[in-house]
Amino acid sequence: MSLARFKTIVIAVLVLVNAFFLAIIIIDNYAEAQSERQTIENVCAILYTNGITVDPGSIKTSGVLRTMRTAHEAEQEAIIANAFLGQVDMPDQGVISFYENTARGTAEFYTAGYFEIHLNEGVITDLNGSLRTVRELINEMKLETLTPVLYQEAESETVMAVSAYRGAGVFNSSIEFVFSGGSLLTVKGRYLTGMEPAEDGVEISNVSTALLGFLAAVKKGEIECTEIQSVESGYHHSVVGSFGEGVISPVWLITTADWRYIVDSATGDIRQI
């Protein structure tokens, strides 16, 4: 047998072996997904027998989420200020940082990532629509958020963007953009930076565990609920330091007809947000 033919046979065998193992992985993943879906359907049936309706299709999972630490980053603060005020000098960092461009407006950054920006009329307009304007600004701010949502009022428009980390929402951290008369006048909220894994953190709990814990709270009379509209995994932000240090912990967000609740993956605690 020639060397070339031997190499061809070896390559063909390796391809078949790889294809075999890939098929096993695909089958295992499919079986796991089917098992998870069946478990969710069973839990939904238990909820229904206890007077709580929920559509299994309204339950959204997004893989493994882990506790992450956040840290203050002066460079990120400057990027945000520059996106609205143009190039401005970075002030001395303290509990509050103040940026100003008299022709455009002011920006103040407080503890734990909270900030407020006030712009002069006409500096940033919504000629392309407020949603598109906000998406462009978020890109300039170099922040990750979920898809912005528009809320219209009689004389103003507010666009709300929930902060996110790798596609998962940080449910209690959001940024609000307020337009009036076609101009963006106010931007305020909380941004998150400096992410790194927390060694003492936890992973997202099983959604079935979260739902059964929620049912237990309803049966104890701690929560009133007859319908769950949606369930999704994400994060909750907690402040641990004066300069923006904190943690984002994996949680389940349960939205009912009246309220929103988060189920903490570490403790199982349920609280309204």
Rosetta blueprint (number, residue, H / E / L):
1 M L
2 S L
3 L H
4 A H
5 R H
6 F H
7 K H
8 T H
9 I H
10 V H
11 I H
12 A H
13 V H
14 L H
15 V H
16 L H
17 V H
18 N H
19 A H
20 F H
21 F H
22 L H
23 A H
24 I H
25 I H
26 I H
27 I H
28 D H
29 N H
30 Y H
31 A H
32 E H
33 A H
34 Q H
35 S H
36 E H
37 R H
38 Q H
39 T H
40 I H
41 E H
42 N H
43 V H
44 C H
45 A H
46 I H
47 L H
48 Y H
49 T H
50 N L
51 G L
52 I L
53 T E
54 V E
55 D L
56 P H
57 G H
58 S H
59 I E
60 K E
61 T L
62 S L
63 G L
64 V L
65 L L
66 R E
67 T L
68 M E
69 R E
70 T E
71 A L
72 H L
73 E L
74 A H
75 E H
76 Q H
77 E H
78 A H
79 I H
80 I H
81 A H
82 N H
83 A H
84 F H
85 L H
86 G L
87 Q L
88 V L
89 D L
90 M L
91 P L
92 D L
93 Q L
94 G L
95 V L
96 I L
97 S E
98 F E
99 Y E
100 E E
101 N E
102 T L
103 A L
104 R L
105 G E
106 T E
107 A E
108 E E
109 F E
110 Y L
111 T H
112 A H
113 G H
114 Y E
115 F E
116 E E
117 I E
118 H E
119 L E
120 N L
121 E L
122 G L
123 V L
124 I L
125 T E
126 D L
127 L L
128 N L
129 G L
130 S H
131 L H
132 R H
133 T H
134 V H
135 R H
136 E H
137 L H
138 I H
139 N H
140 E H
141 M H
142 K L
143 L L
144 E L
145 T E
146 L L
147 T L
148 P L
149 V E
150 L E
151 Y E
152 Q E
153 E L
154 A L
155 E L
156 S E
157 E E
158 T E
159 V E
160 M E
161 A E
162 V E
163 S E
164 A E
165 Y E
166 R L
167 G L
168 A E
169 G E
170 V E
171 F E
172 N E
173 S E
174 S E
175 I E
176 E E
177 F E
178 V E
179 F E
180 S E
181 G L
182 G L
183 S E
184 L E
185 L E
186 T E
187 V E
188 K E
189 G E
190 R E
191 Y L
192 L L
193 T L
194 G L
195 M L
196 E E
197 P E
198 A L
199 E L
200 D L
201 G L
202 V L
203 E E
204 I L
205 S L
206 N L
207 V H
208 S H
209 T H
210 A H
211 L H
212 L H
213 G H
214 F H
215 L H
216 A H
217 A H
218 V H
219 K H
220 K L
221 G L
222 E L
223 I L
224 E L
225 C L
226 T L
227 E E
228 I E
229 Q E
230 S E
231 V E
232 E E
233 S E
234 G E
235 Y E
236 H E
237 H E
238 S E
239 V E
240 V L
241 G L
242 S L
243 F L
244 G L
245 E L
246 G E
247 V E
248 I E
249 S E
250 P E
251 V E
252 W E
253 L E
254 I E
255 T E
256 T E
257 A L
258 D L
259 W L
260 R E
261 Y E
262 I E
263 V E
264 D E
265 S L
266 A L
267 T L
268 G L
269 D L
270 I E
271 R E
272 Q E
273 I L
